[in-house]
Amino acid sequence: MTNESQITQLEKRARGFRRIISALNDLPMYGINPHLDKILHVKIDALKDHLKLKITRNNDKLNEMYTESIDSLADDDGQQGEVAPVVVEDIHNKSIPLPDNRMDFPKE
């Protein structure tokens, strides 16, 4: 199985798992409520937890596949090599200058 077909299969699988969980969450909309059948909802919750684990494992596999395929490629702009660090201003510690006449009200 090629890398691309494996990635496609894992993406479809992830979508399927999410659709199952979404459908299970919609059961009260169809009249299947926890107060009517508590044992059923305990099992449904266990199934949702199991599906969440499967989604996590599936996502881990996808991340590995994406990392392998992306690391070997050049950047979008065609350059390779190190990326310069991004400097972000610390806006929280800066004071904002206010106009000098902010407290001058018109006199009557």
N, C-alpha and C positions, 0 to 999 in steps of 0.2 A: 504494500500500500504506500503510495507516495505521500509526501508531507502535506501537500495541498488537499488531497482527498481525506486524509486523516483529520486535518483541521476542520474541513467541512463537516465531517461526521461528528466530531466533538461539538461543534457549534449547534448542529441540529439536535444533538442529544441534550445539550443545555437548554435549548428552547423547549424541548419536549418536557423536561423536568419542571421548568418554570410554568408551563401550561397546566401540568397536573396539579401543582400546588395552587395555582390560581383557581382551577376548577374546584378543588377541595375547599378553598376559602369561600367559594360562592354557594356552597350547599345550603346555608340558612336562607338564601334567596328563594330556594325551591322547597322550603318547608321542612328541611332536615335540620332540626335544631338540637343543641346539646342537651336541653332539658327533656327531650323526648326519648333519646337513646344515648345514655351516658357512656356505655361500653363502646358503642360504635365510634363516638368522638374521641375516646381515649386511644383507640386503634388508629383513627385518622390522624391524630396528633403525633403518634409514634411514626406513622408513615411519612408525615411531613418532615419530621426530624431526620428520618433516614434519607429522604430525598435531598434535604439540605446538605447532608454529608456527601452524597453522590455529586451534587452540584459543585461543592468545594473541591472534591477530587478531580472532577472534570475540568474545572477552571484552572487548577494547578497544572494539569496536563496541557491545557491550551496555552497557558503562560509559558511553559517550557518550549512548546512548539513555536510560539511567536518569537520568543527570545532567540531561539536557534536560527530562525529564518531572518529576523531583523538585524541581528548582530553581524551577519555576513554581508549585508547590503551597505551601499554607500548612503550617505545622508540624502535627503530630498534635493538639496541644492547641488549635489554631485561632489561634495567635498568629504574627505575622510579625515579623521584625526581627533584631537582633543577639542572640546567645546569650552569656550571661555566661561568663567563663572558669571552669573547674573547678579548684579548689585541692585538691591532694592532699598530705597530710602526708608528710613525709619520715621514715618509720618506721625507716629503717636507722640514723639518727643519734641516735635517742632511746634513753635508757637505761631499762631496765625496773626499777622499784623492787622490791626483794626484801624479804621480811619480815625483821625484825631477828633473829628467833630461828631462822634457818635453820641455824645451826651449833650450836645447843644440843641436845645429845643427852641422853637421860635417864641419870642417874648411877645406878650400881648400889651 
